[in-house]
Amino acid sequence: MILYCRPKRALKAKNGNSVNSRCRWILVLVAALTMPLLPAQAVAETHSQNNASTLRTLETELDVGSQEESMTSESVKAESTEESCTSTPPDSPERHAGVAETCTAVLPFTAQSSNSVKDARTATATAAGSVCSITDPGYWHFERLSYCLREMTVNFTLRGDQQQVLGTAILYVSSSATLNPRSGEWSEEIVVEATQYTQQVTSLNVAATALCTSTCKATDEHPWNGNWTLTDGQIALGSVTYSDVPAVGVADSSTVKYNLYITQPGTIPTIPNVNWSNPRVVRCDSALTGGGSTSTGCALPSIKPQLELPVSQYGAAAVTYGWAQWNLPNKWGLYSGSPMTRALDGDARRKFTCEEKSSVPFVKKPADVVLDDSCDEFPFASTEQGGTDGGMCAEIVPLFEDDGKWRVYEADPSRPVTGTEPCVRGHVNLGQNSLAGTAYSNLIQNMRLIDKDPFYLTVPDYFDTVE
């Protein structure tokens, strides 16, 4: 154990008044093993180049209220269409019943339409509609590895020779799919509920197909076989499986398209009544792994994933990233700034920031300041924003102190932090540095981040733990 006194330099507070210097006695336990979080400790004098100057505290200037909300999903309203009509065949049962046209339209879902059919919908149909877990009817919902459509409203109408309405029905279409970051195959469940029949509409035949474009193929385009005859309140449901395994090194983007055939019993559908497409593409790619095998996976590239690194788990590493986000100009990884984008040449980039190609060498702090010190760069070396010369970076020492708070100190008074630097080098316990690196690697695998893919980073408890 080491007992020492550290004088704290007088600093200017935000109101312009001086903060008195003081001397604090700190008991520091020097351990031989790497720990998930550093023991409570304060900064001693700088040891590099035998400089005895004390280190300057760096404060975050932004208000706590500046914290941002997550944006890892998206909802898009299902596109409505004008009514489209098809003439009934001559001498058909429909024509003999006076039906001249069958018409369909995709309608915007409204609260009024929801209330008007609420009592008519059966418990079975309501359960089937929940194939999509979102609560907003009439919307597509997207996450990085999933998409779903909740209750797209299709209006079906029978019209006579004078355009008079002879009968109506409403059909609700829902679908849901989960993508696999480690496979080029995925399945989509499709549900059609028929309800609110009037007049001459007493039953309907419903068939559907789904397919995907580009190199993607549907193993069977039909979610269910043939036409299902539905009376009021009944449902048709089934699934379609897609497969997209591009050549190695190729990223393929495909659009899923759907067709719905609605007819009265006794007639044969020849063209679909309703056509629609998923408004977001699915991207599948194949790449060689380190072991020489091929890895294929799929994701929605329009959704940028988020890497969450709380201080409570990642310690000084998370403090370094959070400090850089809120104090340096580019705000990497913040939604109010710019996302970071994955780069495949991280090892080469790191040499410029933390290793031999840096114009200013990284000098480790002694163990009584930072236990098992290591250089932790931000933006990450394995991003297109990383790889800046370390001599241009702000260099900081985040420390967990005896009052239970983290504080950030200037690492070298000869290179004062200005707040305009394009990067940061943090003096971070090696265990915490490695743990954060593993979290980023897991994000790459689990969210199918390929070269140049953007992502966000958040330190959710930064303002709660750092002064």
C-alpha positions in Angstrom: 0.0 0.0 0.0 1.1 3.5 -0.8 0.1 6.6 1.2 0.7 10.0 -0.5 -0.6 13.5 -0.6 -1.7 15.0 -4.0 -2.0 18.8 -4.2 -4.8 19.9 -6.5 -4.1 22.8 -8.8 -6.4 25.9 -8.5 -8.8 25.8 -11.4 -11.2 28.3 -12.7 -14.8 27.3 -12.1 -17.5 28.0 -14.8 -18.5 31.2 -13.0 -14.9 32.5 -13.2 -14.0 32.1 -9.5 -10.9 30.3 -8.4 -11.2 26.9 -6.8 -8.8 26.6 -3.8 -6.0 24.2 -4.0 -6.2 21.4 -1.4 -4.3 18.4 -0.3 -6.0 15.1 -0.1 -4.7 11.9 1.5 -5.5 8.9 -0.6 -5.0 5.3 0.2 -4.2 3.3 -3.0 -4.0 -0.4 -3.2 -1.7 -1.5 -5.9 -2.9 -4.9 -7.2 -1.0 -7.3 -9.5 -4.2 -8.5 -11.3 -6.4 -6.6 -13.8 -9.8 -5.7 -12.3 -13.1 -5.0 -14.1 -13.2 -1.5 -12.4 -10.2 0.4 -11.0 -10.0 0.9 -7.2 -10.9 4.3 -5.9 -7.8 6.5 -6.4 -6.7 10.0 -7.2 -4.1 11.3 -9.6 -0.5 11.8 -8.4 2.1 13.9 -10.1 2.9 13.2 -13.7 5.8 10.6 -14.0 6.5 10.9 -17.7 9.8 12.7 -18.4 10.3 13.2 -14.6 7.7 16.0 -14.7 6.4 16.8 -11.2 3.6 19.0 -12.3 0.1 18.0 -11.1 -2.5 17.1 -13.7 -5.4 19.4 -14.7 -9.0 18.3 -14.2 -11.1 18.3 -17.3 -14.8 19.0 -16.9 -17.7 18.3 -19.3 -19.2 21.6 -20.3 -22.5 20.3 -21.6 -25.6 20.1 -19.5 -26.9 16.8 -18.2 -30.1 17.4 -20.2 -28.2 17.0 -23.4 -28.5 13.2 -23.2 -30.0 11.6 -26.3 -32.7 8.9 -27.0 -32.0 5.7 -28.8 -32.8 5.5 -32.5 -32.4 1.9 -33.3 -35.8 1.3 -35.0 -38.0 2.9 -37.5 -41.8 2.9 -38.3 -43.2 3.7 -41.7 -46.8 4.1 -42.6 -48.2 1.5 -45.0 -48.7 3.1 -48.4 -52.4 3.6 -49.3 -53.7 3.2 -52.9 -56.7 4.4 -54.9 -59.5 2.0 -55.6 -58.8 -0.4 -58.5 -61.6 -2.3 -60.1 -61.8 -5.5 -62.3 -64.8 -6.4 -64.4 -66.4 -9.7 -63.6 -66.3 -12.3 -66.4 -69.4 -12.6 -68.6 -71.8 -15.4 -67.6 -69.9 -15.8 -64.3 -71.9 -16.4 -61.1 -71.0 -12.9 -60.0 -72.3 -11.3 -63.2 -75.5 -13.3 -62.9 -75.8 -11.9 -59.4 -75.6 -8.4 -60.8 -71.9 -7.7 -59.8 -70.2 -5.8 -62.6 -66.9 -5.1 -60.8 -64.9 -6.2 -57.8 -62.8 -3.3 -56.4 -60.0 -3.1 -53.8 -58.1 -0.2 -52.2 -55.5 0.0 -49.5 -56.8 2.4 -46.9 -55.0 4.5 -44.2 -55.7 2.9 -40.8 -57.5 5.3 -38.5 -58.7 5.1 -34.9 -62.3 5.3 -36.2 -61.8 2.3 -38.4 -60.2 0.4 -35.5 -63.2 1.1 -33.2 -65.8 0.3 -35.9 -64.6 -3.2 -36.3 -63.3 -3.9 -32.8 -66.4 -5.8 -31.6 -66.7 -7.8 -34.9 -63.2 -9.2 -34.7 -62.9 -12.7 -33.1 -60.4 -13.6 -30.4 -58.6 -15.8 -33.0 -58.3 -13.0 -35.5 -57.0 -10.6 -32.9 -54.3 -13.1 -31.8 -53.3 -13.7 -35.4 -52.9 -9.9 -35.9 -50.3 -9.9 -33.1 -47.9 -11.7 -35.4 -46.3 -8.2 -35.5 -45.6 -7.1 -32.0 -45.8 -3.4 -32.6 -49.0 -1.7 -31.5 -49.4 0.8 -34.4 -51.9 -0.6 -37.0 -51.2 0.4 -40.6 -47.4 0.7 -40.1 -44.3 -1.1 -41.0 -41.8 -1.4 -38.2 -38.1 -2.1 -38.7 -35.2 -3.0 -36.5 -31.7 -4.1 -37.6 -32.7 -7.8 -37.7 -36.5 -7.8 -38.1 -39.3 -6.2 -40.0 -43.1 -6.4 -39.6 -46.3 -5.0 -41.0 -49.3 -4.5 -38.6 -52.8 -4.7 -40.1 -52.6 -3.1 -43.5 -56.2 -2.3 -44.3 -57.6 -3.6 -47.6 -61.2 -2.5 -48.6 -63.1 -5.0 -50.9 -66.2 -3.8 -52.7 -68.7 -5.3 -55.1 -70.3 -2.8 -57.5 -73.2 -3.1 -59.9 -73.7 -1.7 -63.4 -74.6 1.7 -62.0 -71.6 1.7 -59.7 -73.9 1.0 -56.8 -72.3 -0.8 -53.8 -73.6 -4.4 -53.5 -71.4 -5.6 -50.7 -68.2 -4.8 -48.8 -65.5 -6.5 -46.7 -62.4 -5.4 -44.9 -59.2 -7.5 -44.9 -56.3 -6.9 -42.5 -52.8 -8.0 -43.6 -50.0 -8.6 -41.1 -46.6 -10.1 -41.6 -43.4 -10.5 -39.6 -39.9 -11.8 -40.2 -36.7 -12.1 -38.2 -33.3 -12.0 -40.0 -30.3 -14.1 -39.1 -26.9 -12.4 -39.0 -25.3 -15.8 -39.5 -27.5 -17.2 -42.3 -28.8 -16.2 -45.7 -32.2 -17.8 -45.0 -35.2 -16.3 -43.2 -38.9 -17.0 -43.0 -41.8 -14.6 -43.0 -45.2 -15.3 -41.4 -48.2 -13.8 -43.3 -51.7 -13.4 -41.9 -54.9 -12.2 -43.6 -58.0 -11.6 -41.6 -61.4 -11.0 -43.3 -64.1 -9.2 -41.4 -67.0 -6.7 -41.5 -68.9 -8.4 -44.4 -72.0 -6.7 -45.7 -74.8 -7.4 -48.2 -73.8 -9.9 -50.9 -70.4 -10.6 -49.4 -70.8 -13.7 -47.3 -67.5 -15.4 -47.9 -64.3 -14.7 -49.8 -61.5 -16.7 -51.4 -58.1 -15.4 -50.4 -54.7 -16.4 -51.9 -51.3 -14.8 -51.6 -47.8 -14.9 -53.0 -44.5 -13.4 -51.8 -41.1 -13.2 -53.6 -37.8 -11.4 -53.4 -35.7 -9.7 -56.0 -32.1 -9.8 -57.1 -30.3 -13.1 -56.2 -32.8 -13.8 -53.4 -35.3 -16.6 -54.0 -38.4 -17.7 -52.3 -38.4 -21.5 -51.8 -42.2 -21.5 -52.1 -44.0 -18.3 -53.0 -47.3 -19.4 -51.4 -47.8 -18.9 -47.7 -50.7 -21.3 -47.9 -51.9 -23.6 -50.7 -54.4 -22.3 -53.1 -57.5 -20.3 -52.1 -58.7 -20.3 -48.6 -62.4 -19.6 -48.2 -63.0 -17.2 -45.3 -66.3 -16.3 -43.7 -66.6 -13.1 -41.6 -63.9 -13.1 -38.8 -61.8 -16.0 -40.2 -58.1 -15.9 -41.0 -55.6 -17.3 -43.5 -52.1 -17.8 -42.3 -48.8 -19.3 -43.4 -45.2 -18.6 -44.1 -42.7 -18.0 -46.9 -39.0 -18.9 -46.7 -36.4 -16.8 -48.6 -32.8 -17.6 -49.3 -30.1 -15.2 -50.5 -26.5 -16.5 -50.5 -24.4 -14.1 -52.6 -20.9 -14.8 -53.9 -18.0 -14.3 -51.4 -17.3 -10.6 -51.1 -20.7 -9.6 -52.5 -23.4 -7.7 -50.6 -26.8 -8.3 -52.2 -29.9 -6.0 -51.6 -33.3 -7.4 -52.3 -36.9 -6.2 -52.0 -39.7 -8.4 -50.8 -42.8 -8.1 -52.9 -46.4 -9.4 -52.1 -49.5 -10.1 -54.1 -53.0 -10.7 -52.6 -55.8 -12.4 -54.6 -59.4 -11.8 -53.4 -62.4 -13.3 -55.2 -65.8 -14.6 -54.4 -66.3 -18.3 -54.2 -66.8 -20.0 -57.6 -64.4 -17.7 -59.4 -60.8 -18.2 -60.3 -58.3 -15.4 -59.7 -56.2 -14.5 -62.7 -54.5 -11.3 -61.5 -53.8 -10.1 -58.0 -56.1 -7.5 -56.6 -53.5 -5.9 -54.3 -49.7 -5.5 -54.8 -47.3 -4.0 -52.3 -43.6 -4.1 -51.4 -41.5 -3.9 -48.2 -40.3 -0.3 -48.2 -36.9 -1.3 -46.9 -34.4 -3.6 -48.6 -32.9 -6.7 -47.0 -29.1 -7.0 -47.4 -27.4 -10.4 -47.3 -23.6 -10.8 -47.7 -21.1 -13.6 -47.7 -17.5 -13.2 -46.4 -14.6 -15.4 -45.7 -13.9 -16.1 -42.0 -10.5 -16.3 -40.4 -10.7 -20.1 -40.6 -11.2 -20.0 -44.3 -15.0 -20.9 -44.3 -17.8 -18.7 -45.6 -20.0 -16.7 -43.3 -23.4 -15.5 -44.7 -25.8 -13.3 -42.9 -28.6 -10.8 -43.4 -29.7 -7.4 -41.9 -31.6 -4.2 -42.7 -28.8 -1.8 -43.7 -31.2 1.2 -43.2 -31.2 0.7 -39.5 -28.0 1.7 -37.7 -27.3 -0.4 -34.6 -26.2 1.0 -31.3 -23.3 0.0 -29.1 -24.1 0.6 -25.5 -21.2 0.8 -23.1 -22.2 1.9 -19.5 -19.5 3.2 -17.2 -20.7 0.8 -14.5 -19.5 -2.1 -16.7 -16.7 -0.7 -18.8 -15.2 1.8 -16.4 -12.4 4.1 -17.7 -12.9 2.9 -21.3 -16.5 4.1 -21.2 -15.5 7.3 -19.5 -13.0 8.0 -22.3 -15.6 7.5 -25.0 -18.3 9.5 -23.2 -15.9 12.4 -22.5 -14.8 12.5 -26.2 -18.4 12.5 -27.3 -19.4 15.5 -25.2 -16.2 17.5 -25.2 -14.7 17.2 -28.6 -16.2 18.7 -31.8 -17.1 15.7 -33.9 -19.4 14.0 -31.4 -18.6 10.5 -32.9 -21.4 8.0 -32.3 -23.9 10.5 -31.0 -27.2 11.0 -32.8 -26.6 14.8 -32.8 -23.1 14.2 -34.2 -22.1 11.5 -36.8 -22.2 7.8 -36.7 -18.9 5.8 -36.8 -18.4 3.4 -39.7 -16.7 0.1 -39.5 -13.2 -0.3 -41.1 -11.5 -3.6 -41.8 -7.9 -2.3 -41.3 -8.1 -1.6 -37.6 -4.7 -3.0 -36.8 -3.0 -0.7 -39.3 -5.0 2.3 -38.1 -4.1 1.7 -34.4 -0.4 2.0 -35.2 -0.9 5.7 -36.0 -2.9 6.5 -32.8 -1.4 4.3 -30.1 1.7 2.6 -31.4 4.9 3.1 -33.4 3.5 5.4 -36.1 2.3 8.0 -33.7 4.3 11.2 -33.7 4.0 11.3 -29.9 4.7 8.0 -28.1 2.1 6.8 -25.6 3.8 6.6 -22.2 2.1 4.4 -19.7 1.3 5.7 -16.2 2.7 3.9 -13.2 0.5 1.3 -11.5 -0.3 3.6 -8.6 -2.0 6.0 -11.0 -3.5 3.6 -13.6 -3.3 -0.1 -12.9 -2.1 -2.1 -15.9 -2.3 1.0 -18.1 -3.0 0.8 -21.9 -3.8 3.2 -24.7 -7.5 3.3 -25.6 -8.2 5.3 -28.7 -11.5 6.9 -29.7 -12.8 6.9 -32.4 -12.0 3.2 -32.5 -9.1 2.1 -34.7 -11.5 -0.3 -36.5 -13.6 2.6 -37.8 -13.1 4.9 -40.8 -12.9 7.8 -38.3 -10.1 6.2 -36.4 -6.4 6.0 -37.2 -5.5 9.7 -36.6 -1.9 10.5 -35.5 -1.8 10.1 -31.7 0.1 13.4 -31.4 -3.1 15.2 -32.5 -5.3 13.5 -29.9 -6.4 14.8 -26.6 -4.7 12.6 -24.0 -6.7 12.0 -20.8 -6.6 10.0 -17.6 -10.0 8.9 -16.3 -9.9 7.9 -12.6 -12.4 6.5 -10.1 -11.9 8.5 -6.9 -12.8 7.9 -3.2 -16.1 9.8 -3.3 -17.5 7.3 -5.8 -17.2 9.6 -8.9 -15.1 9.4 -12.0 -13.0 12.4 -12.9 -11.0 13.1 -16.1 -7.5 14.6 -15.9 -5.1 16.0 -18.5 -2.4 13.3 -19.0 0.5 15.6 -19.9 0.7 19.3 -19.0 3.2 19.8 -21.8 0.4 18.9 -24.3 -2.7 20.7 -22.8 -6.1 19.6 -24.0 -7.8 22.3 -26.0 -11.2 20.6 -26.7 -10.6 20.9 -30.5 -8.8 17.7 -31.0 -10.0 15.1 -33.6 -9.4 12.1 -31.3 -8.6 11.0 -27.8 -6.1 8.7 -26.2 -7.3 7.4 -22.8 -5.1 5.9 -20.1 -7.3 2.9 -19.4 -6.9 -0.3 -17.5 -6.1 -3.1 -20.0 -8.9 -5.3 -18.8 -11.5 -2.5 -19.3 -10.0 -1.7 -22.7 -10.2 -5.3 -23.9 -13.7 -5.7 -22.5 -14.9 -2.7 -24.6 -13.2 -4.1 -27.6 -15.0 -7.4 -27.2 -18.3 -5.5 -27.0 -17.6 -3.8 -30.3 -16.6 -7.2 -31.9 -19.9 -8.7 -30.7 -21.8 -5.8 -32.2 -20.0 -6.5 -35.5 -21.1 -10.2 -35.4 -24.5 -9.9 -33.9 -25.7 -6.9 -36.0 -23.9 -8.0 -39.2 -21.8 -4.9 -39.6 -19.8 -5.0 -42.8 -17.2 -2.6 -44.1 -18.4 1.0 -44.1 -21.6 0.2 -42.1 -22.5 3.0 -39.7 -23.3 2.5 -36.0 -23.9 4.7 -32.9 -22.4 4.5 -29.5 -23.9 5.5 -26.2 -22.6 5.7 -22.6 -26.0 5.8 -20.9 -24.8 6.6 -17.3 -22.0 9.0 -18.2 -23.6 12.1 -16.6 -24.6 10.0 -13.5 -21.1 8.9 -12.8 -18.6 11.4 -14.2 -17.8 14.9 -12.8 
